[in-house]
Each structure stands twice: as structure tokens, then as C-alpha cells.
Amino acid sequence: MLKGKIAVVTGGTRGIGYSIVKKYLENGAKVVLFGSRAETVDKALASLKAENAEWEVSGAYPNLKDGKSVEDAIAEVKEKYGRIDILVNNAGVSDSKKIDDYTSEHFANIMQLNVNAIMNAVMPVVKIMKEQGGGCILNTSSMVSICGQPSGVAYPTSKSAVNGLTWSLARELGPSGIRVNAVAPGIIKTDMVAALPEKMIQPLINAVPLRRVGEPEDIANAFLFLASDMASYVTGEILSVDGAMRS
């Protein structure tokens, strides 16, 4: 479904991001994954190569909060491949801190990681996509961007901002042939969720109409569809993948 496409995936070393990278590789894309540190990038690349040595995948670890660092990393991808067809902004950080424990610095840090960092990647990539006549930008939102959560207010706030960014960029960039969409995952079996005790997992499952926690591959499948030509007339959408758990 993505044969010959060049994709950049931020936060691609583990969890949902890693599953997106793997899914794209399985479907013929060439992928550059961005991680936070050299060791996590190297570990992810080794794991992917162990699965299929023929996959064309490489990595980098720019500071996503530093616009120049991201711009330089994007420029290297463009220099190597000549184009960037897909940008997946998946990197981010969650939060569960109570409002009484908040500081302005903590709130600003969450927003910088979850919102500003996306724009740091979007701006240089949009220039490339306009030059080549189109492309696809995908963002990771969250179920809580729609319904909120009982603590960690910065996280749903940041993901609501991601939704606004997605809708607005879709309208602005549509005439340039650039589609912009987001995926809003629900409760997904990442390492953090998988480590929870059964007494905490079961109530979560009971709250999901489909009666299961989502798998990272469930989210990767949504990112695959939105990046593919099957979604060629889909833009400005926030695709909920949450088993209908929205409150």
C-alpha cells in the first residue's frame, strides 16, 4: 500500500510509533524513524532489521523541541531520498499530575513536546511537499482530546491543540495536494498499560464497548490507511480508534 513512499516517523522507537514504522515497512515504504536518544534508535533499528534485513529503515535523534535540530534532520532525509511523502508526528508525552501539583513550567513543557514539536517538523516538511506537489501529514491525537481526563490537564489540552492544528492545516494545505489527518487512540496495550495489575486492567476493559484494550497494531492500521491512496480524498479528519470508549 505504500510501495516506494518515503516516510518520517517521530517517536518511532517503541509502542505505537514502532508499530507504525513496522507496518509502513511491511507495506513497501522506506522509513526514517526519529527517537529521543541514540541508544533507543539503535535498539529499534536492530529489532526491525532482525525481523527483515531487506527493510530500508534508518534513524536519527534530533531534539524535537529545537526547530533547527529538526530542520537539519529533515534536510538529511530530503538529501538522501529526494522527497518526503509521509510525515507521522507521533512523539509526545502523557501526563497525570494533579492541578494542585502543577507549575507553569510543567504545563509549558508538555505543550512544547506535544504541540510545538509537531510544528517544528511540519514547517520544513511542508516546504518539501509543496515543491514535490503533495504529501501526507499524520498526527497522533488521543481519545482524551475529545472527552478530557480527570488529571494531567496539559495532556488533553495539548491533544486538543493537535486536533485544531490538523483541521486548520488540512484546509490550508489542501490546494497544495497535502492531506493532513490525525488518529485518536483510546487505551492501547503499550508497555505502560501492559505492566498494570489485572485489578486495574479489568475495569478499563469493562468500560470499552468492544471489551478489550487496543493493540498498537490497531493504531498502526489506521495510520496505514490514512497514509495510503485508499484515503486520497480524506483530509482534516480525527480518526478515533478507541473501541467507542469516549467518556
PyMOL commands that set and color helices and strands:
alter all, ss='L'
color gray80, all
select helices_A, chain A and resi 15-26+38-51+67-81+99-101+104-132+144-147+154-176+191-194+198-206+216-227+229-231
alter helices_A, ss='H'
color red, helices_A
select strands_A, chain A and resi 6-10+30-34+57-60+86-89+135-140+178-185+238-241
alter strands_A, ss='S'
color yellow, strands_A
deselect
rebuild
show_as cartoon
